[in-house]
Amino acid sequence: MTRRRLVQSVAGVAASYALRVQAGSSSTIGLGLGNYGLKTYPTTEAIRFIASVGYDSVELTMMDGYTTEASRVPPQERRNLRTLLGELGLALPSLLEQIPILGSAADHQTHLERIKRDAQFGHDVNAGVGGVRPCVQTHLGGRSADWEKQKALVVDRLGNWASTGREMETVVAFKGHNLNLNDTAEKTLWLIQQVNSPWLRVLYDYSHYQAVDESLTRTMELLLPHTAMISIKDCRKYQDKPGFERLLPGDGTIDYTDYYSRLVKFGYAGHTVVEISGQISSSPGYDAAASARRCYSNVALKMAAAGVRRPQSTNRARKSV
């Protein structure tokens, strides 16, 4: 299938979602931040702070222990959040989850209900800024060593995720992760192709492919046509021990001018959301506000240098805080 035909087939079902792939057109790309790295902030304080820095969008965290976990947010608070996002001009492209694909059949049913709960939360709080509707995004968990043994089961369960997404009119997006079953772009692409549903998309996070020495060019070529949203951060290999150190975007080796130039050339239109890794936010001396500002400074200048057109809501957000 050509990229143009892929765009046409997906657009008929999910045109109003965060996914916008418009080959050959001038596209708008937003810069967002989630409350994942602002866990100690009350919800409204976190949202107002994100807007005050100049971000275009916010990602809300559905994980246990966060103030935006769906079961902790009653109807009136949801209405208040929807009003606040509208007043600040903040799009809501993503709801961040941690839902493992493996486990027992009972676990799987619980996870499907959790996706439904999250999707309903998204419908309730989203103000529709920029015509964006949030996806529910997660990584899959598991171990790379178990890929061959588990991949058929993963396909079956991702098909159930896609069906739940269709039922709830919410795209479910999953990321490749260098420590998970799908630790390469090829594995992630294979899963997407097997399920073949517009309600199941990719959450593209190059840092995890960077960690296993895959090129930016190749991973973008494979995955951008199937991508609902982009998460950005950096990483580097530890010099004194095995593993990878997660970094703020712009503090590593990714050239974000080149990165965004590629997105513009491809025709990606949607949001790129900064992830402040838990590895960073849990470290001694972590300063959430300073980190959020540093990320914005690191990336926004690179977006401008790449000729990115930002959403018009940013100026409204700055005036409203």
Long-range contacts (C-beta under 8 A, 24 or more apart in sequence): 3-225, 6-225, 7-225, 9-198, 10-198, 13-198, 13-199, 14-171, 14-198, 14-199, 14-201, 16-131, 16-132, 16-133, 17-132, 17-133, 17-135, 17-171, 17-228, 18-91, 18-93, 18-94, 18-132, 18-133, 18-134, 18-135, 18-171, 18-228, 18-229, 18-270, 18-271, 19-135, 19-171, 19-201, 19-227, 19-228, 19-229, 19-270, 20-268, 20-269, 20-270, 21-224, 21-225, 21-227, 21-266, 21-267, 21-268, 21-269, 22-267, 22-269, 23-266, 23-267, 24-267, 25-267, 25-269, 26-309, 27-263, 27-264, 27-267, 27-268, 27-269, 27-309, 28-130, 28-269, 28-309, 28-310, 28-311, 29-260, 29-263, 29-264, 29-268, 29-269, 29-270, 29-271, 29-272, 29-303, 29-308, 29-309, 29-310, 30-56, 30-57, 30-91, 30-93, 30-130, 30-270, 30-271, 30-272, 30-310, 30-311, 31-55, 31-56, 31-57, 31-271, 31-272, 31-273, 31-274, 31-296, 31-299, 31-300, 31-303, 31-310, 32-56, 32-57, 32-58, 32-59, 32-91, 32-93, 32-94, 32-271, 32-272, 32-273, 32-274, 33-57, 33-58, 33-59, 33-273, 33-274, 33-276, 33-292, 33-295, 33-296, 34-58, 34-59, 34-60, 34-61, 34-94, 34-96, 34-273, 34-274, 34-275, 34-276, 35-59, 35-60, 35-61, 35-66, 35-67, 35-68, 36-61, 36-63, 36-66, 36-96, 36-275, 36-276, 36-278, 36-281, 37-275, 37-276, 37-277, 37-280, 37-281, 37-288, 37-291, 37-292, 38-288, 38-292, 39-65, 39-66, 39-281, 40-288, 41-288, 42-67, 43-67, 43-68, 43-73, 43-77, 43-81, 44-80, 44-81, 44-84, 47-81, 47-84, 47-85, 47-88, 47-90, 48-84, 48-88, 48-321, 49-289, 49-292, 50-90, 50-292, 51-88, 51-89, 51-90, 51-317, 51-318, 51-320, 51-321, 52-317, 52-318, 52-321, 53-292, 53-293, 53-296, 54-296, 54-300, 54-314, 54-317, 54-318, 55-90, 55-274, 55-296, 55-314, 55-317, 56-90, 56-91, 56-130, 56-271, 56-310, 56-311, 56-313, 56-314, 56-317, 57-90, 57-91, 57-92, 57-93, 57-129, 57-132, 57-271, 57-273, 57-311, 58-85, 58-90, 58-91, 58-92, 59-92, 59-93, 59-94, 59-95, 59-96, 59-273, 60-92, 60-94, 60-95, 60-96, 60-125, 60-134, 61-95, 61-96, 62-95, 62-96, 62-97, 62-118, 62-121, 62-136, 63-96, 63-97, 63-98, 70-117, 70-118, 70-120, 70-121, 71-117, 73-121, 73-125, 75-124, 78-121, 78-124, 78-125, 79-124, 81-125, 82-124, 82-125, 82-126, 82-127, 83-127, 85-125, 85-126, 85-127, 85-129, 86-127, 86-128, 86-129, 87-320, 88-316, 88-317, 88-320, 88-321, 89-129, 89-313, 89-314, 89-316, 89-317, 89-320, 90-127, 90-129, 90-313, 90-317, 91-129, 91-130, 91-132, 91-271, 91-311, 91-313, 92-122, 92-125, 92-126, 92-127, 92-129, 92-132, 92-133, 92-134, 93-132, 93-134, 93-135, 93-229, 93-270, 93-271, 93-273, 94-134, 94-135, 94-136, 94-137, 94-173, 94-203, 94-229, 94-271, 94-273, 95-119, 95-121, 95-122, 95-134, 95-135, 95-136, 95-137, 96-137, 96-138, 97-136, 97-137, 97-138, 98-138, 98-139, 99-138, 100-140, 100-141, 100-142, 101-140, 101-141, 101-142, 101-154, 101-157, 101-158, 101-174, 101-181, 102-140, 102-141, 102-142, 102-150, 102-153, 102-154, 102-181, 108-157, 108-160, 112-160, 112-161, 112-164, 115-161, 115-164, 115-165, 115-168, 115-170, 115-172, 116-164, 116-167, 116-168, 118-170, 119-164, 119-165, 119-168, 119-169, 119-170, 120-168, 122-170, 123-168, 123-169, 123-170, 129-311, 129-313, 130-311, 130-313, 132-270, 132-271, 133-170, 133-171, 134-170, 135-170, 135-171, 135-172, 135-173, 135-201, 135-203, 135-228, 135-229, 136-165, 136-170, 136-171, 136-172, 136-173, 137-172, 137-173, 137-174, 137-175, 137-203, 137-228, 137-229, 137-231, 138-172, 138-173, 138-174, 138-175, 138-203, 139-174, 139-175, 139-176, 139-177, 139-180, 140-174, 140-177, 140-180, 140-181, 140-182, 141-180, 141-181, 142-180, 142-181, 143-179, 143-180, 143-181, 144-179, 144-180, 144-181, 144-183, 146-181, 147-181, 147-182, 147-187, 150-181, 151-181, 151-187, 151-190, 151-191, 154-181, 154-182, 154-191, 155-191, 155-194, 155-195, 158-191, 158-194, 158-195, 158-200, 159-195, 159-197, 159-200, 161-200, 162-195, 162-197, 162-199, 162-200, 163-197, 163-199, 165-197, 165-199, 165-200, 166-197, 166-199, 170-199, 171-198, 171-199, 171-200, 171-201, 171-228, 172-199, 172-200, 172-201, 173-200, 173-201, 173-202, 173-203, 173-227, 173-228, 173-229, 174-200, 174-202, 174-203, 175-202, 175-203, 175-204, 175-205, 175-208, 175-231, 176-202, 176-205, 176-208, 176-209, 176-223, 177-205, 177-208, 178-208, 178-209, 178-211, 178-212, 178-244, 183-208, 183-212, 184-209, 184-212, 184-214, 185-209, 185-214, 185-218, 185-219, 185-222, 185-223, 186-222, 188-222, 188-223, 189-222, 189-223, 189-226, 192-226, 201-226, 201-227, 201-228, 202-226, 202-227, 202-228, 203-227, 203-228, 203-229, 203-230, 203-231, 204-229, 204-230, 204-231, 205-230, 205-231, 205-232, 205-233, 205-275, 206-232, 206-254, 206-259, 207-232, 207-233, 207-234, 207-235, 207-246, 207-252, 207-254, 208-235, 210-234, 210-235, 210-252, 210-253, 210-254, 211-235, 211-237, 211-244, 216-254, 216-258, 216-259, 216-262, 217-262, 220-262, 220-266, 224-263, 224-266, 224-268, 227-268, 227-270, 228-270, 229-270, 229-271, 229-272, 229-273, 230-263, 230-268, 230-270, 230-271, 230-272, 230-273, 231-272, 231-273, 231-274, 231-275, 232-256, 232-259, 232-272, 232-273, 232-274, 232-275, 232-299, 233-274, 233-275, 233-276, 233-277, 245-279, 246-277, 246-279, 246-280, 247-277, 247-280, 248-274, 248-276, 248-280, 248-291, 248-294, 248-295, 248-298, 249-274, 249-295, 249-298, 249-299, 250-294, 250-295, 250-297, 250-298, 250-299, 250-302, 251-294, 251-298, 256-298, 256-299, 256-302, 256-303, 256-306, 257-302, 257-305, 257-306, 258-306, 259-302, 259-306, 260-302, 260-303, 260-306, 260-308, 261-306, 261-307, 263-306, 263-308, 264-306, 264-307, 264-308, 272-299, 274-299
